[in-house]
Amino acid sequence: MECVFCKAELKIEGKVGRRDVCPHCGRDLHCCLQCKFHDPHAYNECREVSAERVVDKERANFCEYFIIKGDSRGGVNKAQEAKEALERLFRKK
């Protein structure tokens, strides 16, 4: 993965949070330009049809569909994450 602003290589483990920034240039990582769904030729410049419109593509946003470009994990399995969270919540001690 690399930052679309400074082209520096990024080593990211886990999810990218809304407040995360590039350690090299300080620009937001959780923004449309860093997302794999960003496409300047698509409607609202996003290939995820369910995503809400974001006006400023270079600033951090709250989009739930965000996946950083170059993420080899292929996305987030929300159903599996939800199941694991419930199991942790109701685990007997």
N, CA, C and O atoms as a GROMACS GRO file, in nm:
protein
  372
    1MET      N    1   0.084  -0.117   0.000
    1MET     CA    2   0.000   0.000   0.000
    1MET      C    3   0.088   0.124   0.000
    1MET      O    4   0.198   0.125   0.057
    2GLU      N    5   0.039   0.226  -0.064
    2GLU     CA    6   0.113   0.352  -0.063
    2GLU      C    7   0.017   0.469  -0.051
    2GLU      O    8  -0.099   0.461  -0.092
    3CYS      N    9   0.066   0.577   0.005
    3CYS     CA   10  -0.012   0.700   0.021
    3CYS      C   11  -0.030   0.762  -0.117
    3CYS      O   12   0.066   0.775  -0.193
    4VAL      N   13  -0.154   0.802  -0.150
    4VAL     CA   14  -0.179   0.862  -0.281
    4VAL      C   15  -0.126   1.004  -0.289
    4VAL      O   16  -0.111   1.058  -0.399
    5PHE      N   17  -0.097   1.065  -0.177
    5PHE     CA   18  -0.048   1.203  -0.175
    5PHE      C   19   0.104   1.210  -0.190
    5PHE      O   20   0.155   1.285  -0.274
    6CYS      N   21   0.177   1.133  -0.108
    6CYS     CA   22   0.324   1.143  -0.110
    6CYS      C   23   0.391   1.020  -0.172
    6CYS      O   24   0.512   1.019  -0.189
    7LYS      N   25   0.313   0.917  -0.204
    7LYS     CA   26   0.361   0.793  -0.267
    7LYS      C   27   0.452   0.710  -0.177
    7LYS      O   28   0.517   0.617  -0.225
    8ALA      N   29   0.458   0.742  -0.048
    8ALA     CA   30   0.539   0.665   0.045
    8ALA      C   31   0.468   0.533   0.077
    8ALA      O   32   0.346   0.525   0.078
    9GLU      N   33   0.548   0.430   0.102
    9GLU     CA   34   0.491   0.300   0.135
    9GLU      C   35   0.432   0.303   0.275
    9GLU      O   36   0.491   0.358   0.368
   10LEU      N   37   0.314   0.243   0.289
   10LEU     CA   38   0.245   0.238   0.418
   10LEU      C   39   0.242   0.095   0.468
   10LEU      O   40   0.212   0.002   0.393
   11LYS      N   41   0.273   0.077   0.594
   11LYS     CA   42   0.263  -0.054   0.658
   11LYS      C   43   0.151  -0.042   0.760
   11LYS      O   44   0.170   0.012   0.869
   12ILE      N   45   0.033  -0.093   0.722
   12ILE     CA   46  -0.086  -0.079   0.805
   12ILE      C   47  -0.133  -0.215   0.850
   12ILE      O   48  -0.150  -0.307   0.770
   13GLU      N   49  -0.156  -0.227   0.980
   13GLU     CA   50  -0.211  -0.349   1.036
   13GLU      C   51  -0.349  -0.316   1.090
   13GLU      O   52  -0.365  -0.218   1.163
   14GLY      N   53  -0.447  -0.396   1.056
   14GLY     CA   54  -0.582  -0.371   1.102
   14GLY      C   55  -0.653  -0.269   1.015
   14GLY      O   56  -0.613  -0.243   0.901
   15LYS      N   57  -0.759  -0.212   1.070
   15LYS     CA   58  -0.838  -0.115   0.995
   15LYS      C   59  -0.776   0.024   1.002
   15LYS      O   60  -0.703   0.056   1.095
   16VAL      N   61  -0.807   0.104   0.902
   16VAL     CA   62  -0.767   0.244   0.902
   16VAL      C   63  -0.878   0.323   0.968
   16VAL      O   64  -0.993   0.318   0.922
   17GLY      N   65  -0.846   0.395   1.073
   17GLY     CA   66  -0.945   0.475   1.144
   17GLY      C   67  -0.962   0.612   1.081
   17GLY      O   68  -0.880   0.655   1.001
   18ARG      N   69  -1.069   0.679   1.118
   18ARG     CA   70  -1.101   0.809   1.061
   18ARG      C   71  -0.992   0.913   1.091
   18ARG      O   72  -0.971   1.004   1.011
   19ARG      N   73  -0.925   0.901   1.202
   19ARG     CA   74  -0.824   1.000   1.241
   19ARG      C   75  -0.682   0.960   1.203
   19ARG      O   76  -0.588   1.034   1.231
   20ASP      N   77  -0.665   0.846   1.139
   20ASP     CA   78  -0.531   0.801   1.101
   20ASP      C   79  -0.476   0.888   0.989
   20ASP      O   80  -0.548   0.928   0.898
   21VAL      N   81  -0.346   0.917   1.000
   21VAL     CA   82  -0.279   0.999   0.899
   21VAL      C   83  -0.154   0.928   0.849
   21VAL      O   84  -0.102   0.839   0.916
   22CYS      N   85  -0.108   0.968   0.734
   22CYS     CA   86   0.016   0.913   0.678
   22CYS      C   87   0.132   0.956   0.768
   22CYS      O   88   0.144   1.074   0.799
   23PRO      N   89   0.217   0.863   0.809
   23PRO     CA   90   0.330   0.899   0.895
   23PRO      C   91   0.436   0.982   0.821
   23PRO      O   92   0.524   1.040   0.885
   24HIS      N   93   0.428   0.988   0.689
   24HIS     CA   94   0.528   1.060   0.611
   24HIS      C   95   0.485   1.204   0.578
   24HIS      O   96   0.564   1.297   0.592
   25CYS      N   97   0.359   1.221   0.535
   25CYS     CA   98   0.314   1.354   0.493
   25CYS      C   99   0.206   1.414   0.583
   25CYS      O  100   0.175   1.532   0.572
   26GLY      N  101   0.148   1.333   0.671
   26GLY     CA  102   0.047   1.382   0.763
   26GLY      C  103  -0.092   1.398   0.704
   26GLY      O  104  -0.180   1.453   0.771
   27ARG      N  105  -0.114   1.353   0.582
   27ARG     CA  106  -0.247   1.364   0.520
   27ARG      C  107  -0.338   1.252   0.568
   27ARG      O  108  -0.290   1.146   0.611
   28ASP      N  109  -0.468   1.275   0.560
   28ASP     CA  110  -0.567   1.177   0.605
   28ASP      C  111  -0.559   1.048   0.524
   28ASP      O  112  -0.545   1.051   0.402
   29LEU      N  113  -0.568   0.934   0.594
   29LEU     CA  114  -0.570   0.805   0.526
   29LEU      C  115  -0.712   0.760   0.496
   29LEU      O  116  -0.737   0.695   0.393
   30HIS      N  117  -0.806   0.793   0.584
   30HIS     CA  118  -0.946   0.750   0.565
   30HIS      C  119  -1.021   0.855   0.483
   30HIS      O  120  -1.112   0.921   0.532
   31CYS      N  121  -0.982   0.870   0.357
   31CYS     CA  122  -1.046   0.965   0.266
   31CYS      C  123  -1.070   0.896   0.133
   31CYS      O  124  -1.012   0.791   0.103
   32CYS      N  125  -1.156   0.954   0.053
   32CYS     CA  126  -1.197   0.893  -0.074
   32CYS      C  127  -1.078   0.863  -0.166
   32CYS      O  128  -1.073   0.757  -0.228
   33LEU      N  129  -0.983   0.955  -0.174
   33LEU     CA  130  -0.870   0.934  -0.265
   33LEU      C  131  -0.785   0.814  -0.226
   33LEU      O  132  -0.716   0.758  -0.311
   34GLN      N  133  -0.790   0.773  -0.101
   34GLN     CA  134  -0.712   0.658  -0.053
   34GLN      C  135  -0.792   0.528  -0.062
   34GLN      O  136  -0.738   0.420  -0.035
   35CYS      N  137  -0.921   0.537  -0.100
   35CYS     CA  138  -1.010   0.420  -0.099
   35CYS      C  139  -1.007   0.343  -0.230
   35CYS      O  140  -0.994   0.402  -0.338
   36LYS      N  141  -1.020   0.211  -0.222
   36LYS     CA  142  -1.019   0.129  -0.343
   36LYS      C  143  -1.144   0.150  -0.427
   36LYS      O  144  -1.143   0.116  -0.546
   37PHE      N  145  -1.251   0.203  -0.371
   37PHE     CA  146  -1.373   0.228  -0.446
   37PHE      C  147  -1.373   0.362  -0.520
   37PHE      O  148  -1.462   0.387  -0.601
   38HIS      N  149  -1.275   0.447  -0.493
   38HIS     CA  150  -1.271   0.578  -0.559
   38HIS      C  151  -1.245   0.560  -0.709
   38HIS      O  152  -1.151   0.493  -0.751
   39ASP      N  153  -1.332   0.624  -0.788
   39ASP     CA  154  -1.320   0.620  -0.934
   39ASP      C  155  -1.373   0.753  -0.987
   39ASP      O  156  -1.493   0.779  -0.979
   40PRO      N  157  -1.286   0.837  -1.042
   40PRO     CA  158  -1.330   0.968  -1.090
   40PRO      C  159  -1.434   0.962  -1.201
   40PRO      O  160  -1.499   1.063  -1.229
   41HIS      N  161  -1.451   0.847  -1.264
   41HIS     CA  162  -1.546   0.834  -1.374
   41HIS      C  163  -1.680   0.775  -1.330
   41HIS      O  164  -1.773   0.767  -1.411
   42ALA      N  165  -1.691   0.734  -1.204
   42ALA     CA  166  -1.816   0.675  -1.154
   42ALA      C  167  -1.905   0.784  -1.095
   42ALA      O  168  -1.861   0.896  -1.068
   43TYR      N  169  -2.032   0.750  -1.076
   43TYR     CA  170  -2.128   0.841  -1.013
   43TYR      C  171  -2.078   0.876  -0.872
   43TYR      O  172  -2.043   0.787  -0.795
   44ASN      N  173  -2.075   1.003  -0.840
   44ASN     CA  174  -2.020   1.054  -0.713
   44ASN      C  175  -1.874   1.013  -0.691
   44ASN      O  176  -1.823   1.018  -0.579
   45GLU      N  177  -1.808   0.973  -0.800
   45GLU     CA  178  -1.667   0.932  -0.797
   45GLU      C  179  -1.644   0.811  -0.705
   45GLU      O  180  -1.538   0.798  -0.645
   46CYS      N  181  -1.746   0.723  -0.695
   46CYS     CA  182  -1.735   0.606  -0.607
   46CYS      C  183  -1.802   0.486  -0.674
   46CYS      O  184  -1.914   0.497  -0.724
   47ARG      N  185  -1.733   0.372  -0.674
   47ARG     CA  186  -1.790   0.250  -0.732
   47ARG      C  187  -1.880   0.175  -0.634
   47ARG      O  188  -1.949   0.081  -0.674
   48GLU      N  189  -1.882   0.215  -0.508
   48GLU     CA  190  -1.974   0.155  -0.410
   48GLU      C  191  -2.106   0.230  -0.419
   48GLU      O  192  -2.116   0.344  -0.375
   49VAL      N  193  -2.206   0.166  -0.475
   49VAL     CA  194  -2.333   0.233  -0.503
   49VAL      C  195  -2.411   0.272  -0.378
   49VAL      O  196  -2.494   0.362  -0.384
   50SER      N  197  -2.386   0.208  -0.266
   50SER     CA  198  -2.458   0.237  -0.142
   50SER      C  199  -2.394   0.347  -0.059
   50SER      O  200  -2.452   0.394   0.039
   51ALA      N  201  -2.275   0.389  -0.098
   51ALA     CA  202  -2.204   0.491  -0.020
   51ALA      C  203  -2.269   0.628  -0.035
   51ALA      O  204  -2.319   0.663  -0.142
   52GLU      N  205  -2.269   0.704   0.074
   52GLU     CA  206  -2.321   0.839   0.070
   52GLU      C  207  -2.221   0.930  -0.002
   52GLU      O  208  -2.101   0.902  -0.006
   53ARG      N  209  -2.272   1.038  -0.058
   53ARG     CA  210  -2.188   1.132  -0.131
   53ARG      C  211  -2.094   1.206  -0.035
   53ARG      O  212  -2.135   1.252   0.071
   54VAL      N  213  -1.968   1.215  -0.074
   54VAL     CA  214  -1.868   1.290   0.000
   54VAL      C  215  -1.816   1.399  -0.092
   54VAL      O  216  -1.771   1.370  -0.203
   55VAL      N  217  -1.823   1.522  -0.048
   55VAL     CA  218  -1.784   1.635  -0.133
   55VAL      C  219  -1.632   1.649  -0.140
   55VAL      O  220  -1.576   1.655  -0.249
   56ASP      N  221  -1.566   1.655  -0.024
   56ASP     CA  222  -1.421   1.674  -0.020
   56ASP      C  223  -1.352   1.538  -0.017
   56ASP      O  224  -1.346   1.473   0.087
   57LYS      N  225  -1.301   1.497  -0.130
   57LYS     CA  226  -1.241   1.363  -0.145
   57LYS      C  227  -1.104   1.350  -0.079
   57LYS      O  228  -1.053   1.239  -0.065
   58GLU      N  229  -1.043   1.463  -0.038
   58GLU     CA  230  -0.908   1.459   0.019
   58GLU      C  231  -0.908   1.462   0.171
   58GLU      O  232  -0.801   1.451   0.232
   59ARG      N  233  -1.023   1.478   0.234
   59ARG     CA  234  -1.032   1.489   0.379
   59ARG      C  235  -1.095   1.364   0.439
   59ARG      O  236  -1.169   1.291   0.372
   60ALA      N  237  -1.066   1.340   0.565
   60ALA     CA  238  -1.121   1.224   0.636
   60ALA      C  239  -1.274   1.230   0.636
   60ALA      O  240  -1.333   1.338   0.640
   61ASN      N  241  -1.336   1.112   0.632
   61ASN     CA  242  -1.482   1.104   0.632
   61ASN      C  243  -1.526   0.982   0.713
   61ASN      O  244  -1.444   0.908   0.766
   62PHE      N  245  -1.658   0.965   0.721
   62PHE     CA  246  -1.714   0.856   0.802
   62PHE      C  247  -1.767   0.741   0.717
   62PHE      O  248  -1.849   0.663   0.765
   63CYS      N  249  -1.724   0.729   0.594
   63CYS     CA  250  -1.777   0.626   0.504
   63CYS      C  251  -1.751   0.487   0.562
   63CYS      O  252  -1.639   0.452   0.600
   64GLU      N  253  -1.858   0.408   0.568
   64GLU     CA  254  -1.850   0.272   0.622
   64GLU      C  255  -1.792   0.172   0.523
   64GLU      O  256  -1.755   0.061   0.560
   65TYR      N  257  -1.785   0.210   0.397
   65TYR     CA  258  -1.739   0.119   0.293
   65TYR      C  259  -1.590   0.134   0.262
   65TYR      O  260  -1.537   0.067   0.174
   66PHE      N  261  -1.522   0.221   0.334
   66PHE     CA  262  -1.382   0.251   0.308
   66PHE      C  263  -1.294   0.128   0.322
   66PHE      O  264  -1.297   0.058   0.423
   67ILE      N  265  -1.215   0.103   0.218
   67ILE     CA  266  -1.108   0.003   0.220
   67ILE      C  267  -0.989   0.068   0.151
   67ILE      O  268  -0.999   0.112   0.037
   68ILE      N  269  -0.878   0.074   0.219
   68ILE     CA  270  -0.762   0.144   0.164
   68ILE      C  271  -0.712   0.073   0.039
   68ILE      O  272  -0.711  -0.050   0.032
   69LYS      N  273  -0.670   0.151  -0.059
   69LYS     CA  274  -0.618   0.095  -0.185
   69LYS      C  275  -0.500   0.004  -0.156
   69LYS      O  276  -0.415   0.035  -0.073
   70GLY      N  277  -0.495  -0.108  -0.225
   70GLY     CA  278  -0.384  -0.200  -0.209
   70GLY      C  279  -0.400  -0.296  -0.093
   70GLY      O  280  -0.310  -0.374  -0.064
   71ASP      N  281  -0.515  -0.292  -0.026
   71ASP     CA  282  -0.539  -0.384   0.086
   71ASP      C  283  -0.552  -0.525   0.032
   71ASP      O  284  -0.646  -0.555  -0.041
   72SER      N  285  -0.460  -0.611   0.068
   72SER     CA  286  -0.459  -0.747   0.016
   72SER      C  287  -0.562  -0.836   0.086
   72SER      O  288  -0.587  -0.948   0.041
   73ARG      N  289  -0.622  -0.789   0.194
   73ARG     CA  290  -0.721  -0.869   0.265
   73ARG      C  291  -0.852  -0.874   0.189
   73ARG      O  292  -0.938  -0.957   0.220
   74GLY      N  293  -0.870  -0.787   0.091
   74GLY     CA  294  -0.989  -0.792   0.008
   74GLY      C  295  -1.114  -0.736   0.072
   74GLY      O  296  -1.224  -0.758   0.022
   75GLY      N  297  -1.099  -0.667   0.181
   75GLY     CA  298  -1.216  -0.606   0.242
   75GLY      C  299  -1.246  -0.662   0.379
   75GLY      O  300  -1.177  -0.750   0.429
   76VAL      N  301  -1.347  -0.610   0.437
   76VAL     CA  302  -1.384  -0.644   0.572
   76VAL      C  303  -1.508  -0.732   0.568
   76VAL      O  304  -1.606  -0.700   0.501
   77ASN      N  305  -1.504  -0.841   0.639
   77ASN     CA  306  -1.619  -0.928   0.649
   77ASN      C  307  -1.700  -0.884   0.770
   77ASN      O  308  -1.673  -0.927   0.882
   78LYS      N  309  -1.798  -0.796   0.748
   78LYS     CA  310  -1.874  -0.737   0.858
   78LYS      C  311  -1.955  -0.840   0.934
   78LYS      O  312  -1.970  -0.829   1.056
   79ALA      N  313  -2.009  -0.940   0.866
   79ALA     CA  314  -2.086  -1.043   0.934
   79ALA      C  315  -1.998  -1.121   1.031
   79ALA      O  316  -2.039  -1.147   1.144
   80GLN      N  317  -1.880  -1.157   0.989
   80GLN     CA  318  -1.788  -1.230   1.076
   80GLN      C  319  -1.745  -1.144   1.194
   80GLN      O  320  -1.738  -1.192   1.307
   81GLU      N  321  -1.715  -1.017   1.169
   81GLU     CA  322  -1.676  -0.927   1.277
   81GLU      C  323  -1.789  -0.912   1.378
   81GLU      O  324  -1.763  -0.912   1.499
   82ALA      N  325  -1.913  -0.899   1.332
   82ALA     CA  326  -2.027  -0.884   1.421
   82ALA      C  327  -2.045  -1.009   1.506
   82ALA      O  328  -2.072  -1.000   1.626
   83LYS      N  329  -2.030  -1.125   1.445
   83LYS     CA  330  -2.044  -1.251   1.518
   83LYS      C  331  -1.937  -1.262   1.626
   83LYS      O  332  -1.967  -1.300   1.739
   84GLU      N  333  -1.813  -1.228   1.593
   84GLU     CA  334  -1.705  -1.234   1.691
   84GLU      C  335  -1.727  -1.135   1.804
   84GLU      O  336  -1.698  -1.166   1.920
   85ALA      N  337  -1.779  -1.016   1.773
   85ALA     CA  338  -1.806  -0.916   1.876
   85ALA      C  339  -1.914  -0.964   1.971
   85ALA      O  340  -1.904  -0.944   2.092
   86LEU      N  341  -2.019  -1.028   1.918
   86LEU     CA  342  -2.124  -1.083   2.003
   86LEU      C  343  -2.073  -1.196   2.090
   86LEU      O  344  -2.110  -1.207   2.207
   87GLU      N  345  -1.988  -1.281   2.034
   87GLU     CA  346  -1.931  -1.389   2.113
   87GLU      C  347  -1.846  -1.337   2.228
   87GLU      O  348  -1.850  -1.391   2.338
   88ARG      N  349  -1.769  -1.232   2.202
   88ARG     CA  350  -1.688  -1.170   2.309
   88ARG      C  351  -1.778  -1.108   2.416
   88ARG      O  352  -1.750  -1.117   2.535
   89LEU      N  353  -1.887  -1.045   2.370
   89LEU     CA  354  -1.977  -0.977   2.461
   89LEU      C  355  -2.047  -1.074   2.556
   89LEU      O  356  -2.062  -1.046   2.675
   90PHE      N  357  -2.090  -1.189   2.504
   90PHE     CA  358  -2.166  -1.284   2.584
   90PHE      C  359  -2.086  -1.404   2.632
   90PHE      O  360  -2.144  -1.505   2.674
   91ARG      N  361  -1.955  -1.396   2.626
   91ARG     CA  362  -1.869  -1.504   2.672
   91ARG      C  363  -1.880  -1.519   2.823
   91ARG      O  364  -1.871  -1.421   2.898
   92LYS      N  365  -1.900  -1.641   2.867
   92LYS     CA  366  -1.907  -1.667   3.011
   92LYS      C  367  -1.766  -1.678   3.066
   92LYS      O  368  -1.677  -1.736   3.004
   93LYS      N  369  -1.749  -1.621   3.184
   93LYS     CA  370  -1.615  -1.624   3.245
   93LYS      C  371  -1.604  -1.732   3.347
   93LYS      O  372  -1.499  -1.749   3.408
   0.00000   0.00000   0.00000
